[in-house]
Amino acid sequence: MEITQEGPLLVVEHERFVARFPADPSSDREQLQDQDVYVTVPGGPTYYATVMTLQAVDAALRRWAQTGEAAGGKYFWATGLVITPRPGITAMIEAVDGLVREGEIAQACQIIPDPTGSHEASDSEPSPP
């Protein structure tokens, strides 16, 4: 697995996918708890997900209880939400790998146009790896 910075994106090249995180290059990668990710499967579409820890969800609910958002912190929802048991890019990549390997990424995440413009989004699911 290779991790590089390409402009505003942290790019992780994995054997089953390429993940692009719009992450601050100065942040501690293994402390991230709330991160968007674009996942491109070779020969398939690009998916969008929000990856969070339970602690990040709890922090949002507590903050919203104070600000009044989401009925005062009474609920939390996000399209394409993936929860990981621990923070960090490593945990996030492990979660994405599990989704791709188990063939569940199409159910868990939204298909979007590839952020690099190299693939067209389609309504069809990719072939299993």
C-alpha positions in Angstrom: 0.0 0.0 0.0 1.5 3.3 -1.1 0.4 6.7 0.4 1.1 9.9 -1.5 -0.1 13.5 -1.4 -1.6 14.8 -4.7 -2.6 18.4 -4.2 -5.4 18.5 -1.6 -5.8 14.7 -1.7 -4.1 12.0 0.3 -4.0 9.1 -2.1 -3.7 5.5 -1.0 -3.0 2.9 -3.7 -4.2 -0.5 -2.7 -4.3 -3.7 -4.8 -8.1 -3.6 -4.8 -8.8 0.1 -5.0 -7.5 3.6 -4.9 -8.7 5.8 -2.0 -8.5 9.6 -2.1 -8.9 11.5 1.2 -9.3 15.3 1.1 -7.0 15.5 4.2 -4.8 18.2 5.5 -1.2 17.0 4.9 -0.2 18.4 8.3 -2.7 16.3 10.3 -1.8 13.2 12.1 -3.1 10.5 9.8 -3.6 7.9 12.6 -5.7 10.3 14.7 -8.3 11.1 12.0 -11.8 10.2 13.2 -14.1 11.9 10.7 -13.0 11.7 7.0 -14.5 11.8 3.6 -13.1 9.3 1.1 -13.4 8.7 -2.7 -12.8 5.0 -3.5 -12.2 4.0 -7.1 -12.3 0.3 -7.9 -10.2 -0.8 -11.0 -12.5 -1.1 -14.0 -15.4 0.1 -11.9 -17.0 3.2 -10.5 -15.9 5.7 -7.9 -17.7 5.6 -4.6 -18.0 8.3 -1.9 -18.1 7.5 1.8 -17.8 9.3 5.1 -15.7 7.3 7.6 -16.2 8.0 11.3 -15.4 6.5 14.6 -18.1 6.1 17.3 -16.3 8.7 19.3 -16.7 11.2 16.4 -20.4 10.4 16.1 -20.8 10.9 19.9 -18.9 14.2 19.7 -21.2 15.4 16.9 -24.4 14.4 18.9 -23.1 16.2 22.0 -22.2 19.3 20.0 -25.6 19.3 18.3 -27.3 19.0 21.7 -25.8 22.4 22.5 -26.4 24.0 19.1 -29.8 22.6 18.4 -28.9 20.9 15.2 -30.5 17.5 14.4 -33.3 18.1 16.9 -30.9 19.0 19.6 -28.6 16.0 19.0 -31.4 13.5 19.0 -30.3 11.7 15.9 -27.4 11.3 13.5 -27.5 10.2 9.9 -25.2 10.5 6.8 -25.5 8.9 3.4 -22.6 6.6 2.8 -21.6 6.5 6.5 -19.0 3.8 7.4 -18.1 3.4 11.1 -14.7 2.2 12.2 -13.7 0.9 15.6 -10.6 3.1 15.9 -9.3 6.3 14.4 -6.7 6.6 11.6 -6.1 6.1 8.0 -5.0 2.5 8.6 -8.4 1.7 10.2 -10.2 3.5 7.4 -8.3 1.7 4.7 -9.0 -1.7 6.5 -12.7 -0.8 6.5 -12.7 0.2 2.8 -10.8 -3.0 1.9 -13.4 -5.1 3.8 -16.2 -3.4 1.9 -14.5 -4.0 -1.5 -13.4 -7.6 -0.7 -16.9 -8.6 0.7 -18.6 -6.9 -2.3 -20.6 -4.6 -0.1 -19.2 -1.2 -1.2 -22.0 -0.6 -3.7 -24.6 -1.0 -0.9 -22.7 1.0 1.6 -21.5 3.9 -0.5 -22.7 6.3 -3.2 -21.4 6.1 -6.8 -20.1 9.4 -8.0 -18.2 10.8 -10.9 -14.5 10.0 -10.5 -12.8 13.0 -8.9 -9.9 12.6 -11.4 -12.2 12.4 -14.4 -10.7 9.0 -15.5 -13.9 6.9 -15.1 -17.5 7.5 -15.7 -19.9 6.8 -12.9 -22.5 4.2 -13.8 -25.5 2.6 -12.2 -24.1 -0.9 -12.6 -22.2 -2.7 -9.9 -18.6 -3.7 -10.6 -17.6 -7.3 -11.0 -16.3 -8.9 -7.9 -12.5 -8.8 -7.6 
